[in-house]
């Protein structure tokens, strides 16, 4: 005997299944690749009694964001030390030298997260290992998620983090005293990350 299912019954079944399917799709974590053209990995440091700012132009970053389970999110960044740019060729050459980053010996800087702790809303504390000048330290930095939007250049999301490190902790120690007291450079470096990430297709993310 054939079982005949009415159109109405099929619609009821679909109406029950569809929301569950949509929730399942929405629960999937998103993988974003940093777009260097629309992002910034920057820093500032005291110079005499003012500040000098700079940035790194070459880097790769992957951010996995799971809105349903934020603690399962993760971050990984690799920065090319030689791409440092402070808009002064002589200074940048010095920064690449053994006086500072020694890029021939230590070509990359890197961060790999080990833990993400939600702080309410779209704020998080991200703990991980930060490597500079061949020295690796565990740090915890604040981060914010600024949302996701569909654009003609793909689905994009915004992320932000600002924190301070002591360059002496990473063996970047060059300095010089100045007459009257003090020194040319400060020890604290203020790091600022403004990342626009491009969402990856499911196959690419895997």
C-alpha positions in Angstrom: 0.0 0.0 0.0 1.4 3.4 -0.9 1.5 6.1 1.6 0.4 9.5 0.3 1.7 12.6 2.0 -0.2 15.7 1.5 1.4 19.0 0.5 0.3 20.5 3.8 2.1 17.7 5.7 5.3 18.2 3.8 5.2 21.9 4.5 4.8 21.3 8.2 7.8 18.9 8.2 9.9 21.4 6.3 8.9 24.2 8.6 10.1 22.1 11.5 13.4 21.0 9.9 14.4 24.3 8.3 15.0 26.3 11.5 17.2 23.5 12.9 19.2 23.5 9.7 19.6 27.2 9.7 20.7 27.1 13.4 23.2 24.4 12.5 24.7 26.5 9.7 24.8 29.6 11.8 26.7 27.7 14.5 29.6 26.9 12.2 32.8 28.9 13.2 34.0 31.4 10.6 37.6 31.5 9.4 39.0 34.9 8.3 42.2 35.8 6.5 43.6 39.2 7.3 43.5 41.6 4.3 46.8 43.7 4.6 45.4 46.2 2.1 42.6 47.2 4.6 44.3 46.3 7.9 47.1 47.8 10.0 49.7 46.3 12.3 51.1 49.4 13.9 53.0 50.6 17.0 54.2 53.8 18.7 57.2 54.4 21.0 58.5 57.4 22.9 61.3 59.3 21.1 62.8 62.0 23.3 59.6 63.6 24.6 57.3 62.8 21.7 56.3 59.6 19.9 57.2 57.9 16.7 54.8 55.6 15.0 55.3 52.8 12.5 53.8 49.7 11.0 54.6 46.4 9.4 53.5 46.1 5.8 53.9 42.3 5.3 52.0 39.8 7.4 49.6 36.9 7.4 46.9 36.3 9.9 44.1 33.8 10.4 41.3 34.3 12.8 38.8 31.6 13.7 35.7 33.1 15.3 33.0 30.9 16.8 30.0 33.1 17.9 28.2 30.2 19.5 31.3 29.0 21.4 33.7 32.0 21.7 36.2 30.1 23.8 36.8 27.9 20.8 38.0 30.9 18.7 41.7 31.3 17.9 44.2 33.7 16.3 47.5 33.1 14.5 49.7 35.9 13.0 53.1 35.9 11.3 54.7 39.3 10.6 57.8 39.9 8.4 60.2 41.9 10.5 61.9 43.4 7.4 58.6 45.1 6.4 58.9 47.6 9.2 58.1 51.1 8.0 58.4 54.4 10.0 58.5 56.6 6.9 62.3 57.2 7.3 64.6 55.0 5.3 67.7 55.5 7.5 65.7 54.8 10.6 64.1 51.7 9.1 67.5 50.4 8.0 68.6 50.8 11.6 65.5 49.1 12.9 66.3 46.1 10.7 69.9 45.9 11.9 71.2 44.0 15.0 70.6 47.1 17.0 66.9 46.3 17.0 65.0 43.5 15.2 68.1 41.9 13.5 65.9 40.7 10.7 68.6 38.5 9.1 68.7 36.4 12.2 65.1 36.8 13.3 63.0 37.3 10.1 59.5 37.0 11.6 57.5 38.1 14.6 54.5 35.9 15.6 51.5 35.3 17.8 49.6 32.1 18.4 46.7 32.1 20.7 46.2 29.4 23.4 43.0 30.6 25.0 40.2 33.0 24.3 38.0 34.2 27.2 34.7 36.1 26.5 34.4 39.3 28.5 30.9 40.2 27.6 29.4 41.6 24.4 32.0 41.5 21.6 35.0 41.8 23.9 37.5 39.1 24.6 40.8 38.4 26.4 43.2 36.5 24.1 46.1 34.6 25.7 48.9 33.3 23.5 52.6 33.2 22.8 54.2 36.3 21.3 57.6 36.0 19.6 59.8 39.0 18.9 63.5 39.0 18.2 63.6 35.3 18.9 62.2 35.6 22.4 58.8 34.0 23.2 56.6 35.2 26.0 53.0 34.4 27.1 50.8 37.5 26.9 47.1 38.2 27.3 45.7 41.0 25.1 42.2 42.5 24.8 40.4 42.1 21.5 37.1 43.2 20.0 34.9 41.9 17.2 33.3 44.6 15.1 30.8 42.5 13.2 30.6 40.9 9.8 29.2 42.3 6.5 28.7 41.1 3.0 30.6 43.2 0.4 31.4 43.0 -3.3 34.8 41.7 -2.2 33.4 38.9 -0.1 32.1 38.6 3.4 34.3 40.6 5.7 34.7 41.1 9.5 36.5 43.6 11.7 38.8 42.9 14.7 40.7 45.2 16.9 43.3 45.0 19.7 45.5 47.5 21.5 48.1 46.6 24.1 51.5 47.5 25.5 54.7 45.5 25.7 58.1 46.2 27.1 60.7 45.8 24.4 63.4 44.9 26.9 61.5 41.7 27.7 62.2 40.6 24.1 65.9 41.5 24.0 65.4 44.7 22.0 67.6 46.8 24.3 69.4 49.5 22.3 69.2 53.0 23.8 71.3 56.0 24.5 71.3 58.5 27.4 70.7 62.1 26.7 72.1 65.2 28.3 70.1 66.3 31.3 68.8 62.8 32.0 66.5 60.3 30.3 67.1 58.4 27.1 66.4 58.6 23.4 63.8 55.8 23.4 61.1 54.6 25.8 60.9 50.9 26.8 57.2 50.6 26.3 55.8 49.9 22.8 52.1 50.5 22.2 50.8 48.0 19.7 47.7 48.6 17.7 46.0 46.0 15.4 43.1 46.9 13.1 42.2 43.9 11.1 39.8 43.4 8.3 39.4 39.7 7.7 38.0 38.0 4.6 35.8 35.0 5.4 37.0 31.8 3.8 34.8 29.3 2.0 34.1 26.1 3.9 36.4 24.0 1.7 39.3 26.5 2.0 38.8 26.8 5.8 39.2 23.1 6.2 
